[in-house]
Amino acid sequence: MIEKIAKVIIYGMLKKIGVKISEEQWITFMQFIKFGIVGLSNTFVAYAIYLICLFLGFHYLVGNAVGFVASVLNSFYWNYKYVFKSNGVATRRSMLKMLLKTFMAYGITGLLLSNVLLIVWVQFLHISKVIAPLINLIITIPLNFVINKLWAFK
């Protein structure tokens, strides 16, 4: 219902400035919005676990890795059910394949790139290890969307 209302409003505003978008462009736009909502929940899960690990005395990279695993599982569930809806019932094998692709996609951005950036922010630029993971989001969120849309949930 909210999506239908948003569509009417956005189509109306775009029409007034002479811009037309196709149904495919609308679907991709809405996927990006939904992906962002799921991403907020992932950010909360990963960051909360990261902070708990810091509080418990773990190294910040360990906290990042633990938060990463939890957020990928959260992401997979919601992206599969809500963002990149499948057109039928997936087999167990295809679900495992998508989960593996999701871990690989997020492994590149959510663990590898994120840890490299954390090291740069914390060790070289002396940014607080509490703030540094939040800065990473500017880079990793758009990259994750493209990788998930074009590869993991294709």
Number of C-alpha atoms within 10 A of each C-alpha: 6 6 9 9 10 12 14 10 12 13 15 14 12 12 12 10 8 8 10 12 10 8 9 9 11 14 11 15 12 16 19 19 13 17 24 16 14 21 23 14 16 22 20 14 19 24 20 14 20 26 18 14 19 18 12 10 10 14 12 21 19 14 22 24 20 16 25 25 18 14 24 23 15 17 25 25 14 20 22 15 11 14 23 20 12 13 6 6 8 11 9 9 9 11 14 12 14 20 20 14 18 22 21 16 21 26 18 16 21 25 23 13 16 25 20 13 18 26 18 14 19 17 12 10 11 11 15 12 18 13 12 19 22 12 14 19 17 10 13 17 17 13 16 21 19 13 19 20 17 9 13 22 19 10
